[in-house]
Amino acid sequence: MQKPPSDNSPAAPSQPDRARQAACPDCRALFHVFSEGTRGWNSKPHQTCITCHRSRRRRHRPQQPPHAQKPAVQTVESEPISQIAALHDKEANAPPQHTPTTHGTVHKPTAVTLDHHVFTKGEWKRARLRAHPTVPITVSLHKQTTTRHSHSARNSSLQAEVLAIAQSNLWSLAEFLACGFSLEDLFPVRLDLTAANRSPIAIDGAFFARLSTITRDGEAVSCRSMVYVSGSVQAMYLSYESMLNLGILSHGFPSAEPLKNPTDEHTDDSATPHRPLTVNSTRAVNEGCSQPDNTAGTCSCPQRIAAPPPRPPKLPFECTPENNVKMRAWLLERYASSTFNTCPHHALPCMKGPPVEIHVDPTATPKACHSPANIPLHWQQQVYDDLLCDEALGVIERVPYGEPVTWCHRMVITRKQNGSPRRTVDLSPLNKFCQRETFAMESPFHLARRVPMDTWKTVYVSRRLPPSLSARRD
C-alpha cells in the first residue's frame, strides 16, 4: 500500500523569531538566527554567522593530496636540437574560454592570439606545421658482429624519421632581448613545444621575421618565417622549412645523394641550361617517348613551339580522295611540334594576354569539398597517371602543403564513348556566385545550315589542351 504524503512539514518561525539576532561566538558579529532561503525558512536556529559557518566547513573537509607538479623545463646542454620533438595545439581540445568584459577592459586593446603562419604568395597565411621528413631504410644484422650461434639473416624495412633541426624556428629569449627586441614585439601563441623526453619547453611568444644569409657564391638569400622565442634554450635553431628556403638543405633531403668532388666545383656550367625541378623528372608517364623515366630531362620528342604554323596560302596537293595519304603525311609533318605533339615532358605553351579572372561575388561564402568522388577500380591507375601528366604539362598544380583551402570542387569521372575515363569538375557551387559575361552564339542547327554544299568535313579530337592563358592569382 502507498503511504499518503505527510503534512508534518516544518513550521515557519514566528515574526519575533524572524527578527531575532545573536552574536557569533567566533567573530562576535551580529547575525539573524533565522533566514529565508530558496527552500524557505530554516527550522533550526543558526549557531554562527554565514562567514564563520563556511570557514568551519572548510576546516572540517578532508585534505586532498596535492596535485602532481608538472616536470620543470629541462634544458639539455648536449645536443639540444635533437630534443625538439613536436608542437601541439594547447587549445585544440580545450573548451573556449570567454573573458568577462569589465569597465576597465572595454577600451584596452585585445591581444591577438596567433596560429602558426607561413609566408606564401606575398602574404602571411595560417597553415599547419610540416611533418618530419622520413626516409625508407632497411635494418639488418651486421655479419661481423653476429655471434656464432646466431645465423639469422632477417631484415626489416621501415620508415625512419629524420629530424631536420626542428619543425619551427626557435630562438633564445636572452639573445632575443640582447639584440634589441622587446617583449612587446612578441605575440601570444596557441602552441606548446615539447622535447623528445616529453619535457615541456615554455614558449614566451612568437614574431614574424625575415631571415637572411649569404651563400658561398656571395649571393644574398632571404626568406620569411615565424620565429618562436623561449627562455629554455640558449641559441637559435632553424626549422627544416627555413633551411630549405635559405638553400642550406637541398630539396631532395633526406634522400641520399652522391657527394661531389671538390675539384668539380670549379667546372663551367654555363653551357648547361637551368631546368626547374618538375614532377615529370621523377614520375614521368610513358606515352610514346623513348625515355619514359626522363632522367636526363630531355626526350626524343620535338620541342613544343609557342604557336602552330600559320595557315598556308594554298594546299600542297589537290583536295581529292587520291591524295589522302599524302595529305595525312603532310599534316603530321607540318604540325608535329604543335598540334600532334603529345609528349608529357614539355610544358604546354601559353598565349599572350592578360590572365583569366573568375569574377566571384566578394560576399560569397566559399564552398570547399573535402571528400573525393568514387572512381572505379579499373580507372584509378589511368586517372592517377593523367593527373600526373597534366601536372607536368603545367595544366594543374598541387596545393602547397599547409595552405588552407577556401574553394575546392569535386572531380567527377565519367565514361567516354570509347570506354576511357573523362575527368570533369563539378563547378555548380561556384556558378551560383559568378558574374558571367555575355557571349551570344548561333545554335548548331543554324551553323549547319550555313555550310555550303560539296564541302569536306574534318573532325579532330584534341588529346591535349590547346595553348592556354594563365589564371589570375588572388
C-alpha positions, 0 to 999 in steps of 0.5 A, a space after each residue: 500500500 502507498 503511504 499518503 504524503 505527510 503534512 508534518 512539514 516544518 513550521 515557519 518561525 514566528 515574526 519575533 523569531 524572524 527578527 531575532 539576532 545573536 552574536 557569533 561566538 567566533 567573530 562576535 558579529 551580529 547575525 539573524 538566527 533565522 533566514 529565508 532561503 530558496 527552500 524557505 525558512 530554516 527550522 533550526 536556529 543558526 549557531 554562527 554567522 554565514 562567514 564563520 559557518 563556511 570557514 568551519 566547513 572548510 576546516 572540517 573537509 578532508 585534505 586532498 593530496 596535492 596535485 602532481 607538479 608538472 616536470 620543470 623545463 629541462 634544458 639539455 646542454 648536449 645536443 639540444 636540437 635533437 630534443 625538439 620533438 613536436 608542437 601541439 595545439 594547447 587549445 585544440 581540445 580545450 573548451 573556449 574560454 570567454 573573458 568577462 568584459 569589465 569597465 576597465 577592459 572595454 577600451 584596452 586593446 585585445 591581444 591577438 592570439 596567433 596560429 602558426 603562419 607561413 609566408 606564401 604568395 606575398 602574404 602571411 597565411 595560417 597553415 599547419 606545421 610540416 611533418 618530419 621528413 622520413 626516409 625508407 631504410 632497411 635494418 639488418 644484422 651486421 655479419 661481423 658482429 653476429 655471434 656464432 650461434 646466431 645465423 639469422 639473416 632477417 631484415 626489416 624495412 621501415 620508415 625512419 624519421 629524420 629530424 631536420 633541426 626542428 619543425 619551427 624556428 626557435 630562438 633564445 629569449 636572452 639573445 632575443 632581448 640582447 639584440 634589441 627586441 622587446 617583449 612587446 614585439 612578441 605575440 601570444 601563441 596557441 602552441 606548446 613545444 615539447 622535447 623528445 623526453 616529453 619535457 615541456 619547453 615554455 614558449 614566451 611568444 612568437 614574431 614574424 621575421 625575415 631571415 637572411 644569409 649569404 651563400 658561398 657564391 656571395 649571393 644574398 638569400 632571404 626568406 620569411 618565417 615565424 620565429 618562436 622565442 623561449 627562455 629554455 634554450 640558449 641559441 637559435 635553431 632553424 626549422 627544416 622549412 627555413 633551411 630549405 628556403 635559405 638553400 642550406 638543405 637541398 630539396 631532395 633531403 633526406 634522400 641520399 645523394 652522391 657527394 661531389 668532388 671538390 675539384 668539380 666545383 670549379 667546372 663551367 656550367 654555363 653551357 648547361 641550361 637551368 631546368 626547374 625541378 618538375 614532377 615529370 623528372 621523377 614520375 614521368 608517364 610513358 606515352 610514346 617517348 623513348 625515355 619514359 623515366 626522363 632522367 636526363 630531362 630531355 626526350 626524343 620528342 620535338 620541342 613544343 613551339 609557342 604557336 602552330 604554323 600559320 595557315 598556308 596560302 594554298 594546299 600542297 596537293 589537290 583536295 581529292 580522295 587520291 591524295 589522302 595519304 599524302 595529305 595525312 603525311 603532310 599534316 603530321 609533318 607540318 604540325 608535329 611540334 604543335 598540334 600532334 605533339 603529345 609528349 608529357 615532358 614539355 610544358 604546354 605553351 601559353 598565349 599572350 594576354 592578360 590572365 583569366 579572372 573568375 569574377 566571384 561575388 566578394 560576399 560569397 561564402 566559399 564552398 570547399 569539398 573535402 571528400 573525393 568522388 568514387 572512381 572505379 577500380 579499373 580507372 584509378 591507375 589511368 586517372 592517377 597517371 593523367 593527373 600526373 601528366 597534366 601536372 607536368 604539362 603545367 595544366 594543374 598544380 598541387 596545393 602547397 602543403 599547409 595552405 588552407 583551402 577556401 574553394 575546392 570542387 569535386 572531380 567527377 569521372 565519367 565514361 567516354 564513348 570509347 570506354 576511357 575515363 573523362 575527368 570533369 569538375 563539378 563547378 555548380 557551387 561556384 556558378 551560383 556566385 559568378 558574374 558571367 559575361 555575355 557571349 551570344 552564339 548561333 545554335 548548331 542547327 543554324 551553323 549547319 545550315 550555313 555550310 555550303 554544299 560539296 564541302 569536306 568535313 574534318 573532325 579532330 579530337 584534341 588529346 591535349 589542351 590547346 595553348 592556354 592563358 594563365 589564371 589570375 592569382 588572388 
